Amino acid sequence: MKAALCTRFNAPLEITELMLAPPRRGEVEVTLAACAICHSDLHFIEGAWGGALPAVYGHEAAGFVSALGEGGSAYRIGQRVLVTLIRACGTCACCSDGRPMLCETAGTAASPLSLPDGTPVTQGMNTAGFAEKVVVDSSQLAPLPEDIPLDVAALLACGVITGVGAVFNTAAMPAGASAVVIGTGGVGLNTIQGARIAGARRIIALDVAPEKLHAAREFGATDGVLATAPDARAQVLALTGGRGAEYVFVTVGAVMAYEQALGLTAPGGTIIMAGMTGNEDYMRLNPMMVAYQEQRLIGSKMGGTVLRRDIPRLIDLYRQGRLRLDELISNRYPLARINEAIADTAKGGTRRNVIVFDSFGQGAP
């Protein structure tokens, strides 16, 4: 099996033949058709979050079930499925509380990957989607209908659920609220369209790139503010009647964005922290002002997604034309050109680059 292997941080990935163990009880092998590149993959490849090497990253994928572990499965050979990093035991305190993305035992399974000489290879983010096949726990899958292209469906595995879920699940934002979205990359654009679908009366996009503010309007932003403008805060206050926004979503992993968010939030408002910074990054805040204004800071991991509940809803919204997915794909690359795709993603101008595999467009193997 060919895979893009990371052997040292901040270095090109190596297209390598790897061994993939057969699925064990409760696991499923999936032959991938597509895997999108997320900025979380870049953080791992750059070493910002540490981790053991060698490793295979990639976690936004879709494909066909090609083998099942013993003991039976809810899935069948040839079935089209979404593959996510949300591995859940179903029995720990967080899973029992309806928060599978916080499963307390999710990272304890042995990696199915190894080099031909037997050297273990880390299964990045429980998925290792930069490969022709993956073996994952069945909890990481969601069934896909025939009428959604697999490269488009792959986006549902992370960027879409993280952005839209931050609005619907984490914030539970009511219709008629005002929202600021800081960062208009893949997660930011999905947060914007989540706010649009939720019925926000005003959606203000902030970004450092003017051209990305134009794209934000395509997905539902009512206004755009250049984040680096000296009067950025004044512009947001003017657009919100002098109060600031009731919900401020930070979708970019930058401390500066988090610190900026504090001054854009209305009294009694909420900051939703969806952008992942590096391990050693810390923000400054004035606790007295947060307490005095009764503001809330809420973390949002994977948009609080429950796959069996949320994926069917998102697919229905896509079918209705209310959730834009096709427009999120900037470029498609074969696995052999993954380093080119990663470099393009790192520039920050793309929405989502997608790696497509040999099985893409060919149907179930």
C-alpha positions in Angstrom: 0.0 0.0 0.0 1.3 3.5 -0.9 1.2 6.2 1.7 2.8 9.6 2.3 5.1 9.1 5.3 6.4 11.8 7.5 9.9 10.8 8.8 11.0 14.2 10.2 9.2 17.4 11.0 9.3 20.3 8.5 10.4 18.0 5.7 8.7 16.7 2.5 6.6 13.6 2.9 7.9 10.4 1.4 5.7 8.3 -0.9 6.4 4.8 0.6 5.1 1.3 0.5 3.7 0.4 4.0 2.2 -2.7 5.5 -1.4 -2.4 6.7 -2.6 -5.0 9.3 -6.0 -6.5 8.6 -8.9 -5.1 10.6 -9.4 -6.5 14.1 -12.7 -6.9 16.0 -14.7 -3.7 15.7 -12.5 -2.3 12.9 -13.1 -1.7 9.2 -10.7 -1.4 6.3 -11.6 1.4 3.9 -10.1 1.9 0.4 -9.9 5.6 0.1 -11.2 7.7 -2.9 -10.3 11.1 -1.4 -8.6 12.8 1.5 -8.7 16.5 2.1 -5.7 18.4 3.6 -6.5 20.2 6.8 -4.3 22.8 8.6 -4.2 20.4 11.5 -2.3 18.0 9.3 0.2 20.9 8.6 0.6 21.5 12.3 1.6 17.9 12.9 3.9 17.8 9.9 5.6 20.9 11.1 6.0 19.5 14.6 3.8 22.1 16.3 1.9 19.5 18.3 4.7 16.9 18.7 4.0 13.3 18.2 6.0 10.1 17.4 7.6 9.6 13.9 7.5 8.0 11.4 3.8 8.8 10.9 1.1 9.1 8.3 -1.3 12.0 8.7 -4.6 12.9 6.9 -8.0 12.7 8.6 -10.6 14.1 6.2 -11.4 11.1 4.0 -14.1 9.1 2.2 -14.0 5.8 0.3 -15.4 2.2 0.2 -15.4 -0.5 2.8 -13.0 -3.2 1.6 -12.7 -5.5 4.6 -14.3 -6.1 8.0 -13.0 -7.3 11.3 -14.3 -10.4 12.9 -17.5 -10.3 14.9 -19.6 -8.6 12.3 -20.3 -4.9 11.5 -23.0 -2.5 10.7 -21.2 -1.9 7.4 -20.9 -4.0 4.3 -18.2 -4.6 1.7 -18.4 -2.0 -1.0 -20.4 0.5 1.1 -19.5 4.2 0.6 -18.4 5.7 3.9 -17.0 8.9 5.5 -13.8 8.4 7.6 -13.2 10.8 10.5 -10.8 11.1 13.4 -13.6 10.8 15.9 -12.9 7.4 17.5 -15.3 6.7 20.4 -15.5 3.7 22.8 -19.2 4.5 23.5 -18.9 3.7 27.2 -16.6 6.3 28.9 -18.0 9.3 30.7 -17.8 11.6 27.7 -19.2 9.1 25.2 -22.1 8.4 27.6 -22.7 12.1 27.9 -23.1 12.4 24.1 -19.7 13.9 23.4 -17.8 11.2 21.5 -15.2 13.7 20.2 -13.9 13.8 23.8 -13.7 10.0 24.2 -11.3 9.3 27.0 -9.9 6.0 25.5 -9.7 7.0 21.8 -5.9 7.1 21.5 -5.1 3.8 23.1 -5.4 1.4 20.1 -2.3 0.0 18.4 -1.5 1.4 15.0 -2.2 -0.9 12.1 0.7 0.6 10.1 4.3 -0.6 9.8 7.3 -0.4 7.4 8.1 -3.6 5.5 10.8 -4.3 8.0 8.3 -4.3 10.9 9.1 -0.8 12.2 5.8 0.7 13.7 4.3 3.7 12.0 2.1 6.1 13.9 -1.5 6.3 12.7 -1.9 10.1 12.7 -5.0 11.4 14.4 -6.4 7.8 14.5 -6.8 7.9 10.8 -3.7 8.1 8.5 -5.7 9.2 5.5 -2.7 10.1 3.3 -2.7 6.5 2.1 -4.5 4.3 -0.3 -6.2 2.3 2.5 -6.9 2.8 6.2 -8.0 0.5 9.0 -10.1 2.4 11.6 -12.6 1.7 14.3 -16.1 1.4 13.1 -17.1 4.4 15.3 -15.0 6.6 12.9 -17.3 6.0 10.0 -20.6 7.4 8.7 -22.5 5.9 5.7 -22.7 8.0 2.6 -25.5 8.0 0.0 -24.7 7.5 -3.7 -25.6 11.0 -4.8 -22.7 12.9 -3.1 -19.3 12.8 -4.8 -16.7 11.2 -2.5 -14.2 14.1 -2.9 -16.9 16.5 -1.8 -18.1 14.1 1.0 -14.6 13.9 2.4 -14.9 17.6 3.5 -17.6 16.6 5.9 -15.1 14.6 8.0 -13.5 17.7 9.6 -13.7 21.2 8.1 -17.4 21.2 7.6 -18.4 19.6 10.9 -16.0 21.7 12.8 -17.3 25.0 11.4 -21.0 24.3 11.1 -20.9 22.3 14.4 -19.4 25.2 16.2 -22.5 27.2 15.4 -25.2 24.5 15.9 -23.7 22.3 18.6 -21.2 24.4 20.6 -22.8 27.8 20.4 -26.4 26.7 19.9 -26.7 30.1 18.3 -30.3 31.3 17.9 -31.8 32.9 14.8 -31.5 36.6 14.8 -28.1 36.7 16.6 -25.1 38.7 15.4 -21.8 36.8 14.7 -18.2 37.6 14.0 -16.0 34.9 12.3 -12.3 35.5 12.6 -10.5 33.6 9.9 -12.1 32.6 6.6 -10.2 29.5 5.6 -12.0 26.1 5.3 -13.3 26.1 8.9 -14.2 29.8 8.8 -16.2 29.5 5.6 -18.2 26.7 7.1 -18.8 28.6 10.3 -20.0 31.5 8.1 -22.4 29.3 6.2 -23.5 27.6 9.5 -24.4 31.0 10.8 -26.3 31.8 7.6 -28.3 28.6 7.8 -29.0 29.3 11.5 -30.5 32.6 10.6 -28.0 35.1 12.0 -29.0 38.7 11.2 -25.4 39.9 10.7 -22.3 37.8 9.9 -19.1 39.8 10.0 -16.0 38.1 8.5 -12.5 39.1 9.6 -9.3 38.0 7.8 -5.9 39.4 7.0 -6.4 38.8 3.3 -8.8 41.1 1.4 -9.5 38.5 -1.3 -10.7 36.0 1.3 -13.2 38.5 2.5 -14.8 38.5 -0.9 -15.0 34.7 -0.7 -16.6 35.0 2.7 -19.5 36.9 1.2 -20.1 34.1 -1.3 -20.8 31.8 1.7 -23.0 34.2 3.6 -21.1 36.9 5.3 -23.0 40.2 5.4 -19.9 42.3 6.0 -16.1 42.0 5.7 -13.5 43.7 7.9 -9.7 43.5 7.3 -8.4 42.1 10.6 -5.1 44.1 10.3 -6.9 47.5 9.8 -6.2 50.0 12.6 -9.9 50.6 13.1 -11.0 46.9 12.7 -12.6 46.9 16.2 -14.3 50.3 15.5 -15.7 48.9 12.3 -17.2 45.8 14.0 -18.7 47.9 16.8 -20.3 50.2 14.2 -21.8 47.2 12.4 -23.2 45.9 15.7 -24.8 49.1 17.1 -21.7 49.8 19.3 -22.1 46.6 21.3 -19.9 44.0 19.6 -21.2 40.6 18.4 -23.2 38.2 20.5 -21.1 35.3 19.1 -17.5 35.5 18.1 -16.0 32.5 16.4 -12.2 32.1 16.2 -11.5 29.6 13.5 -7.8 30.2 13.0 -5.1 28.9 15.3 -3.5 32.3 16.1 -3.1 33.8 19.5 -3.5 37.3 18.0 -6.9 36.3 16.7 -8.0 35.1 20.2 -6.8 38.3 21.8 -8.6 40.4 19.2 -11.8 38.5 19.8 -12.1 39.7 23.3 -12.6 43.3 22.1 -15.2 42.3 19.5 -17.6 40.5 21.9 -20.8 42.1 23.3 -21.6 42.1 27.0 -23.0 38.7 27.8 -21.5 37.4 24.5 -19.7 34.2 23.8 -16.3 33.5 22.2 -16.2 30.1 20.5 -12.6 28.8 20.4 -12.4 26.5 17.4 -9.0 27.3 16.0 -6.2 25.1 17.3 -2.9 26.9 18.2 0.4 25.3 18.9 1.1 23.5 22.2 3.2 26.3 23.7 0.9 29.2 22.7 -0.9 31.2 25.3 -3.2 34.2 25.1 -3.5 37.3 27.4 -6.9 38.4 28.8 -8.2 40.6 31.5 -10.2 38.3 33.8 -11.9 41.2 35.5 -13.4 42.4 32.2 -14.6 39.0 31.2 -16.3 38.5 34.5 -17.6 42.1 34.6 -19.3 41.7 31.2 -20.4 38.1 31.8 -18.7 36.9 28.7 -18.1 33.2 28.0 -15.1 31.4 26.4 -16.1 28.0 25.1 -13.8 25.4 23.5 -15.1 23.7 20.4 -13.5 20.4 19.3 -14.7 19.0 15.9 -17.8 21.1 16.4 -19.2 18.9 19.1 -20.2 16.4 16.3 -22.1 13.2 16.8 -21.6 11.5 13.4 -24.9 9.5 13.3 -26.9 12.6 14.1 -25.0 15.4 12.2 -23.8 13.8 9.0 -27.3 13.0 7.7 -28.4 16.5 8.5 -25.5 18.0 6.6 -26.1 15.8 3.6 -29.7 16.9 3.5 -28.7 20.6 3.7 -26.2 19.9 0.8 -29.0 18.3 -1.3 -31.2 21.3 -0.7 -28.5 23.7 -1.9 -28.2 25.4 1.5 -24.8 23.9 2.4 -22.1 24.7 -0.2 -19.5 21.9 -0.4 -18.4 21.7 -4.1 -17.3 25.4 -3.9 -15.0 24.5 -1.0 -12.6 22.5 -3.1 -9.7 24.6 -4.5 -7.7 21.9 -6.2 -7.4 18.1 -6.6 -4.0 16.3 -6.6 -2.9 12.7 -6.9 -1.0 11.2 -4.0 2.3 11.5 -5.9 1.9 15.3 -5.7 0.9 15.6 -2.1 3.9 17.8 -1.2 2.8 20.3 -3.8 -0.7 20.2 -2.4 0.6 20.7 1.2 2.8 23.7 0.1 -0.2 25.3 -1.6 -2.3 24.8 1.5 0.4 26.3 3.7 0.3 29.5 1.7 -3.2 30.2 3.1 -5.0 31.1 0.0 -6.9 27.8 -0.6 -10.2 26.6 0.8 -9.5 22.9 0.7 -7.0 20.9 -1.4 -8.0 17.3 -1.9 -5.9 14.2 -2.6 -7.7 11.8 -4.9 -6.7 8.1 -5.1 -6.9 5.6 -7.9 -10.3 4.4 -6.7 -11.9 7.8 -7.1 -14.6 7.7 -9.8 -14.2 3.9 -10.2 -16.7 2.7 -7.8 -16.3 0.1 -5.1 -13.2 -2.1 -5.5 
